[in-house]
Amino acid sequence: MTKISELLRQGTSLSVELWPPRSRDAQERLENVLTELYPLHPTFTSITYGAGGSTRERTHDLVVRIAREGLITPMAHLVCAAHSRSELVDILVRYRDEGINNVLALMGDPPLDSTTPLEQGELVHAVDLVELAKEVGDFCVAVAAHPEGHPLSPDIESDRDYLARKMKVSDFAITQFFFNADHYFRLVDDLAGRGIDKPVLPGIMPITKVRTVYKMAELSGTEVPSDLAERVERVAGNPDDVRKIGVEVAIDLARRLLAGGVPGLHFYTMNESAATIEIVNALSYFH
Ligand SMILES: Cc1cc2nc3c(=O)[nH]c(=O)nc-3n(C[C@H](O)[C@H](O)[C@H](O)COP(=O)(O)OP(=O)(O)OC[C@H]3O[C@@H](n4cnc5c(N)ncnc54)[C@H](O)[C@@H]3O)c2cc1C
């Protein structure tokens, strides 16, 4: 399978995050989402992993199935949390032997609806998992970047230092979602100042539900600008209006990012295709 690092050298990428379905109904919905997304010709799709291993088989099965279909290159997320080193090796060996060579190495977060903190794994930080993946096979390994700093980081300088260290041993990064393009450009400048010029794909999450966005923003340390918060709160009782604002905001953000020369756009689809399709079509950039 082609490494995503090679695909990124071919031009501005378009990628979509999906999660493995939990039920038969969700599986059917995902089939429709995939069918609707294929015509956008995404460069790759990244498949999330439930920290603690809750989606271990489902992530694996979806990644392998998408790879076999050959319509889009999949990337498997994998997390350190709650896993032993040997469990991680087993997962990586299985991917390697099945020809899956794109992995996103993460520390791991508890699911949105969980109140229990995650058990620490034998490997603590994502950088350890990057190194393990590179030992196990010839993987293209991506990592997460946090434009506004990770909530656990005591300050932005140490956040950027650890990120630069992680990027030195990996191939590219995908950012947490954000609403202000300046945060992204500052991150890229900070990395350049630390000698890192590998691709950093900005993550875009169209707002479709007010509560989910606040919860995710709190967990990831993302600022929801006050003017945006006021706009969505004014229409919070009307899901169609919330979604419309979410799409408008994402189009503006994507335009600013493309104008600034980003290497690609990565969409957090939340397993829904409509908003991503609407945004990509409005950009008239990828066809
Ligand atoms: C694109 C993307 C996809 C994601 N997909 C998933 C998913 O599928 N499943 C999931 O559970 N979560 C996922 N997450 C969430 C991610 O697991 C969390 O953001 C997590 O809290 C941090 O992950 P990380 O890989 O950036 O961690 P790390 O790189 O380990 O960083 C975490 C914190 O530790 C600090 N740090 C890093 N290295 C060191 C070191 N050596 N010593 C001391 N401090 C250090 C960092 O500065 C930061 O504050 C995703 C996030 C992104 C951006």
The ligand as a MOL file (V3000), in Angstrom:
LIG
                    3D

  0  0  0     0  0            999 V3000
M  V30 BEGIN CTAB
M  V30 COUNTS 53 58 0 0 0
M  V30 BEGIN ATOM
M  V30 1 C -5.5980 13.7660 14.6580 0
M  V30 2 C -5.9460 13.1970 15.9980 0
M  V30 3 C -6.5030 11.9160 16.0890 0
M  V30 4 C -6.8060 11.3530 17.3320 0
M  V30 5 N -7.3270 10.0880 17.3770 0
M  V30 6 C -7.5390 9.4860 18.5740 0
M  V30 7 C -7.9910 8.1150 18.6560 0
M  V30 8 O -8.2270 7.4570 17.6460 0
M  V30 9 N -8.1490 7.5800 19.8950 0
M  V30 10 C -7.8870 8.2810 21.0410 0
M  V30 11 O -8.0310 7.7290 22.1400 0
M  V30 12 N -7.4670 9.5700 20.9960 0
M  V30 13 C -7.2930 10.1810 19.8010 0
M  V30 14 N -6.8380 11.4800 19.7410 0
M  V30 15 C -6.6600 12.2200 20.9810 0
M  V30 16 C -5.2580 12.0390 21.5940 0
M  V30 17 O -5.0850 10.7170 22.0460 0
M  V30 18 C -5.1900 13.0270 22.7470 0
M  V30 19 O -5.1190 14.3430 22.2550 0
M  V30 20 C -4.1530 12.7500 23.7920 0
M  V30 21 O -4.5370 13.4190 24.9980 0
M  V30 22 C -2.7620 13.2700 23.4160 0
M  V30 23 O -2.2770 12.5220 22.4370 0
M  V30 24 P -0.8260 12.7880 21.7950 0
M  V30 25 O -0.6150 11.6420 20.9120 0
M  V30 26 O -0.7100 14.1640 21.2780 0
M  V30 27 O 0.0740 12.6420 23.1290 0
M  V30 28 P 1.6040 12.9380 23.4500 0
M  V30 29 O 2.3970 13.2780 22.2540 0
M  V30 30 O 2.0730 11.7910 24.2600 0
M  V30 31 O 1.5000 14.2660 24.3390 0
M  V30 32 C 0.6420 14.3080 25.4860 0
M  V30 33 C 1.1950 15.3200 26.4700 0
M  V30 34 O 2.4490 14.8720 26.9850 0
M  V30 35 C 3.5020 15.8170 26.6740 0
M  V30 36 N 4.6810 15.0130 26.3370 0
M  V30 37 C 4.9430 14.4080 25.1530 0
M  V30 38 N 6.1040 13.7220 25.2310 0
M  V30 39 C 6.5660 13.8860 26.5030 0
M  V30 40 C 7.6990 13.3840 27.2130 0
M  V30 41 N 8.5880 12.5990 26.6110 0
M  V30 42 N 7.8300 13.7380 28.5150 0
M  V30 43 C 6.9290 14.5370 29.1230 0
M  V30 44 N 5.8350 15.0360 28.5010 0
M  V30 45 C 5.6530 14.7040 27.2180 0
M  V30 46 C 2.9610 16.6310 25.5280 0
M  V30 47 O 3.5780 17.9100 25.4730 0
M  V30 48 C 1.4870 16.7060 25.8740 0
M  V30 49 O 1.2550 17.6600 26.8780 0
M  V30 50 C -6.5630 12.0980 18.5210 0
M  V30 51 C -6.0330 13.4040 18.4300 0
M  V30 52 C -5.7280 13.9530 17.1970 0
M  V30 53 C -5.1730 15.3470 17.1240 0
M  V30 END ATOM
M  V30 BEGIN BOND
M  V30 1 1 1 2
M  V30 2 1 2 3
M  V30 3 2 2 52
M  V30 4 2 3 4
M  V30 5 1 4 5
M  V30 6 1 4 50
M  V30 7 2 5 6
M  V30 8 1 6 7
M  V30 9 1 6 13
M  V30 10 2 7 8
M  V30 11 1 7 9
M  V30 12 1 9 10
M  V30 13 2 10 11
M  V30 14 1 10 12
M  V30 15 2 12 13
M  V30 16 1 13 14
M  V30 17 1 14 15
M  V30 18 1 14 50
M  V30 19 1 15 16
M  V30 20 1 16 17
M  V30 21 1 16 18
M  V30 22 1 18 19
M  V30 23 1 18 20
M  V30 24 1 20 21
M  V30 25 1 20 22
M  V30 26 1 22 23
M  V30 27 1 23 24
M  V30 28 2 24 25
M  V30 29 1 24 26
M  V30 30 1 24 27
M  V30 31 1 27 28
M  V30 32 2 28 29
M  V30 33 1 28 30
M  V30 34 1 28 31
M  V30 35 1 31 32
M  V30 36 1 32 33
M  V30 37 1 33 34
M  V30 38 1 33 48
M  V30 39 1 34 35
M  V30 40 1 35 36
M  V30 41 1 35 46
M  V30 42 1 36 37
M  V30 43 1 36 45
M  V30 44 2 37 38
M  V30 45 1 38 39
M  V30 46 1 39 40
M  V30 47 2 39 45
M  V30 48 1 40 41
M  V30 49 2 40 42
M  V30 50 1 42 43
M  V30 51 2 43 44
M  V30 52 1 44 45
M  V30 53 1 46 47
M  V30 54 1 46 48
M  V30 55 1 48 49
M  V30 56 2 50 51
M  V30 57 1 51 52
M  V30 58 1 52 53
M  V30 END BOND
M  V30 END CTAB
M  END
